[in-house]
Amino acid sequence: MKQRIFQRRILAILTAVLLLSLQWSLFGGQKASAANVDNAAMVKVVDDNGKELLPLTIVKLSKNETAFNVLENLKKDKKIDFQFTVDPTYGEFITSIGKFIPKNQDYWGFFVNGIDPNVGASGYKVNDGDDLLFKVVSYPPETVKVNVEAKDKKGNTILKEEDVELINGANAYDALKQAASKKNVKLESSIDSSYFAFISNIGNTKLAEGDYWSISLNGKPMEVGLSSYEIKDKDKIQLNVVGTEPPTDTNDKNENPDKSNNSDGKIDDTQTKISKKQVEALLKSTANYVLKNGGSNEFEIVGLKKSGHPVPDSYLKNIESLLKENDGTFRNVTDYERLAIGITAAGKDASNFAGYNLIKKIYENERMTNQGTNGIIYALLALDSGKYKIPTDAEWTREKLVDYLVKNQLKDGGWPLYGDSASVDITAMALAALSPYKSQEKVKSAIDSAVEWLSRKQDKNGGFSSTINGGDASETTSQVIIGLTAIGVDPNGKQFTKSGVNLVQHLLSFKQKDGGFAHIITDNESNIIATVQALLGLSAYNEYLDGKGSIYQFAGSQSSNKPNEKPNEKLNEKPKTTNDNLPKDSNQQSEKTTKGERLPNTATNTYNILIFGVVLIILGGVLYVNARKKRV
């Protein structure tokens, strides 16, 4: 009996690992993990017009390295060139950087953390966490004044309001460093591979598990990292500690979304509603866990963007490098789709990014259905993320994609990945993909059928138990919340409340004390994949409360109000307007030419992960056979 139980557990674990590997490989992509860079500094080079000759760059420091040595190493790495002369009194004097030679009385100024260090580049020993700026200035250099303040979680002042004067071109990180230095307040910071400057603590503030420093600029959340924001005169920067515990909301009684940290998953049946303030607090704590433990894949980018956090500074640079390394060509259509979603979430145009047209790679893809329903679903999500334009003679128009989904819906109302066995996760994702088209009669009918099926599949505990997931997985609950909110269905409504537990409550039963979410509730530990999905689910519910639609659609994207057009083969050719049976609110993207139309000869890392999963299954089979032999 014990052997059978052991065998079943082994197979269940291996199957769950394979499922997660498949999901992460298809949609997580090549993850570039964020991490602290030990003994590092940042450097930036700007000409007299404010043009970046060298964008903000992280450099590893050697012992006793000077700012001049930093430039020398950048020159060796061919990141920038510079010339200098040697003064017998003052040492090395920089005459040009990047072939730019200052004119008239201008000169190359050198600044550290926003101020003049009063020594030349060759005389300044760079410290861990320094921010170096080489900029063309005239004497005296133009400066700006900014106000900085920091408070703890209870509102107590840690860094009293302080006005600091910095070189014009300094960033918010410089302002914080100078304010802390003037007030003699300890500042704990580090250089992060994704976010550049990262603030760990200010003063002797006692941070609870999951607490972090939130930053606001002139009374509004800062949309970029501290080191990425160039301060303006009279800016006001404020830092406050926020954490995992939702604030007390006296206007919403009997509302406690966090009843279940490391619990058995049971929630008080009388607590059926979760306030807007509580959701926002949960978003902050969950995003903080992702910031500390995640990397910069596309799911994380969407979750951070929708929860009000800045996209990591390095994300788009990493994607640009990835595209150039692969000449803009990948084997799987989902690679193009996830990248398009991430690029759009970051505010850029996926139809013309680094010279590549990822949107065309989607709608002209000959391998659209090779990955089952996923390719179709994420094609719609990607194309509608920025409301991109598709020519009517494309291999895959929106109409073809929608028709494919509708025709491949099973009779019971669900959608499968492959075959005729419906999946809760796939069905939920299909709802999000079809949400812009719900006014079409055929789509509305399919959506209604799918919602009813999902309601039937929800169990008495409020979740969706599945053998292939290893039990009741939080990721599935998150996906259902995302799908329902996209089509305007309340995940807290009667249809999705079982035994007094609704979907949002059930998701929160997986929440851990460190701000993350577990995969299976009995795991009792946070899982980064589960936490990212929870961040998406909570963001989707928050947008639903604000009356918005799918979290995969981004307002202010690079779109136009023009109808569909065929891509221009010649610059002087006048585009032809067409119609693509789009939803009434679709604003479309203009077409650009692109590089690289061939398929690669070798598989991507996705297949390595899949092979790893197959090996696990084989290993499970070997263990099973050996166990049976021993029993005989």
Protein Blocks (a to p, Z undefined) as FASTA:
>chain_A
ZZmmmmmmmmmmmmmmmmmmmmmmmmnopaddddddehiaddddddfkopafbdcddddd
dehiafklmmmmmmmnopaccdddddfklopadfbgghiacehjbccdddeehiaehiaf
klpccdehiacddddddddddddddddddddfkopafbgcddddddehiafklmmmmmmm
mnopacdddddfklopadfbgcjbdcdehiacdddeehiacfbdfklpccdehiacdddd
ddfbdcddfklghiafblmgoiahiacfklmbccfklmmmmmmmmmmmmmmmmccdfklm
mmmmmnopacdfklmmmmmmmmmmnnopafblklmmmmmmmmmmnopafklgghiafklm
mmmccklmmnojmlmmmmmmmmmmnopacdfkbfbdfklmmmmmmmmpcfkopacfbhjb
dcfklmmmmmmmmmmmmmpmklmmmmmmmmmmmmmmpcfkopacdfklopacfklmmmmm
mmmmmnopafkbmklcgehiafklmmmmmpcfkopacfblklopacfklmmmmmmmmmmm
mmmmnopacfkbcehiacdfbdcddddfbfklccddddehiafklccddddddehjbdcf
bdcfklmmmmmmmmmmmmmmmmmmmmmmmmZZ
